[in-house]
């Protein structure tokens, strides 16, 4: 995987494959950042990306958006892979709320994937992957541009 990299997808399954590809790279190289900041409008495919990621880190995990739970954990019991923590920061308004959900405790406990990272820019680690997912055109409603950058 070459970073930065741009992908184009035409289905949720293709978006999942990009997430799976990043997960595989992270499991192979423990020196890669363990934080993924996800950016994109509502319904653009952030959870599909996480679903693909989790399929590698925690096969069989049932992935859904943590909109109301704020964080979901995906792990395999007795597995060798680190757990993945899937956050939704859509409703987070300030740093006090981050503390109240234990966000900072998760940072060294596994791999963090954070939807709506733009809402907590002040709390993002310096070393991370940023994944931006954008719709490409009105004429092709399923086509996405996924930009992966290492910071």
N, C-alpha and C positions, 0 to 999 in steps of 0.2 A: 504494500500500500504506500503510495507516494503522497506526501502531504506538502502543500495543500492539494486537494483533489476536488474536481467537480464531476458529479454524476447526474445523469438524466434518467428518470424513471417514468413508467406509464401505468403503474399499478401499485397497490399497497404491498403486494408480494415482492415486487422489485425493490421497494423502499426497505422492506424487512431484510432483504439480502445485503443491502449496504450496511445496515446495523449489525448483521451477523459478521460481515467482513471486518468491521472495526473491532468487534468483540474478539474475533480470532487473533487479530494482530496484537491486541492488548494482552491476551492470555499468553501469547508466544514471547512477548517482550515486556518483562516486569518493569522496565525503566520508562515506559510510556506513561503519560499522566493518567490518573485514575478518576478523572472528572470530565464529564461531557455536558457542556452547556448547549441546550437545544433552543433554537429560535425559529419562529414562524407563526403565521396567523392561525386562528382557530380552524381545525379540520384539515390542516395541510399535510399531516402524516407524521407528527412527532411521536405519537404512541406506536404507530406502525414501525418506526425506526427502533424504538425501545423493544418492541415485541421480537424483532429480528435479533437484536443484541442479546436479549434474555434467552433466546432459543439456543445460544451457544454457551452462555455462562450457567444457565439453570434450565436445561432441557425439560420440557413438560410444564414449565411455570405458566400459570394463567395470567397473562398481562392485560391490565385494563388501566385506564387513566386514573391517577390518584386525585382527581379533582376535589373530592370531599374528604378523603382520608389524608391528603397532603403528601403521604409517602407510602409506597408499597415496597416490600422486600421480596427479592427473588433469589432463592438459593436451593441447592440440592443437599439434602441431609447427608452428612458424611462425605460430601463431595470435596474435591481438591480445589475447585474454583472459588474465588472470593465471592461474597454476596454482592448483588446489585441492588442499589437503592434508587427507586424511581420517584422523583419529586414533581409536584405540580405547584408552581409558585404564582399561579394566576391570581389568587386571593391574598397573597402576602403583601402587607402594606409597609412594614418597617422591620428594623433589626430585632426589636423585642419579640415580634412574632416568630422570627427565625429561631431565636433562642428557645421560645416556648415549645417549638416542635422538635427541638434537639438537633437542629440542622448541623451545627458545628461538631457534634459528637460523631456524626456519620462520616465525616470527611476522611478519617483515617481507618475506617472500619470496613471498607470495601470499595466498590466502584459506584460513583454517584452519577446519575443521569437526571438532568434538571430541565423540565419543560418551563417555558416562560422565564428564562434566565434574565431577560431584559428587566424584569422586576426586581432583581437582586444583584445588579452589576457590582455594587459595592462589596458584596460578600463572596464573589467568585474567586477561586484560587488563581494565582498568576499562571501556574502551569495547568493547562487544560486543553481539551479539544472543544472547538466551537463548531456546531453543526447548524447550518441555516437551511431551512426547507422552504421553497417558494413555489407557488403555482406559476406555470409558464404562460398559459394563455387561456382566454375564455373559450376559444374554439376547441381546445383539448383539455377538458376539466380534470383529467387524471394525470396529466403530465406534470412532473415536478423537476426542479433543479435543486440538487443537494450539494451544498458547499461545505467541505470538511477542512478545517484549519487547525493546526496545532499552535498553541500560544505558550 
